[in-house]
Amino acid sequence: MKTLNDFNFKGKTVIVRSDLNSDIKNGKVLMSKRIKESSVTIKELKNKGAKIVIIAHQGRKGKVDCISLRQHAKLLSKFTKVKFVDDIIGKGAELEVSKLKNGEAVLLENIRFLDKEMKPGKNSFVKFFIGKIDIYVNDAFSVCHRKQTSIVTFPKYFKHCMGRVLQKEVEALEKINLKDCLYILGGAKPKDNIKLLKKNRVLATGFFGQLCLIAKGIKFGEYENFLKDLLKDEFNVHKKLKKKLDNVIVPIDYAIKINGKRKEILVEDFPNKHIIYDIGKMTMNRFSDEIKKAKAIYMKGPSGDCRESQFSKGTISILNEVSKSSGFTLIGGGHLNDAIDKSKIPRNKFNHISLSGGALLSYLSGEKLPGLKALK
Ligand code: 3PG
């Protein structure tokens, strides 16, 4: 696969597919490692004299986190200046792209606002850019498991290469050794995790752990409606989980919020009206015993809502234990990257920290990622 070293970018208009997908709290986009890292490729392209058009997504259509990239532009500009354009394939985008000078960058609006992003093919999204851009750079390894226009169609119509973030991921993954690996699977996207439920031992956390418990017949009460609302179709994953739980260890207690404060209750104390925010101390201890025995560890997604520090405890306790392991350790996903930054754990305590969640998981389960295939 080609890299940024393989082209002369001076005066060329370059479209960069970045992954800026970040946590949102009360409508505010939180600064993330993904935003910071994405700036590396953009800076390099600016220095090389390119005119840069950045495309990216936030959230999934129909979900509350699918919002404009206006705030992302501000956050990205803390590292390298980018102008936000409130358009993707309309007159506004056309004008701004045509005005770009060497070394300047614009960030277009959330591409998941366009239906055509989700339906790859020679559609109006890609056609708009034909004749306007010279080179396509994919810097979003974390979206390479998705067959979406910005990932699989663009490379068919433009000269293409990897950005530095994607290149770093691919080079690190070529070296990993995950024999007899313990999987610690959490986060907010439970569906992806099913691919890894085979022979390996699994510690189930986050929404995934809760769906495993539902699959085992636990009733959470009102919280289940909250989960259904939040996870939409992914909630039904629990039906598929029923027959796949032989090697899965589930939480035994959870943290809830009472009068704004963390309180821990046992799984057997459900159903009740409380919302789950994190795993409890007993689960942390149980998981820690398993982590100590592991020869290699892959951890994906947090165990609780890390936007509040009192509910980061489970995630940080697991990360701490993993950081002490003598086996190979691989951490994946945007949320865990941010959790590591918030904790005091040095990043070099892990063998590789990937910015990618689902894409890494697909890669580990042996799938060929469509986004990488398209770049070859
Ligand atoms: C991620 O957060 O893993 C990537 O941004 C991909 O997002 P998606 O799972 O909504 O495609």
Boltz pocket constraint, residues with backbone or C-beta under 6 A from the ligand:
constraints:
  - pocket:
      binder: B
      contacts: [[A, 19], [A, 21], [A, 59], [A, 60], [A, 142], [A, 143], [A, 146], [A, 189], [A, 334], [A, 355], [A, 356], [A, 357], [A, 358], [A, 359]]
      max_distance: 6.0
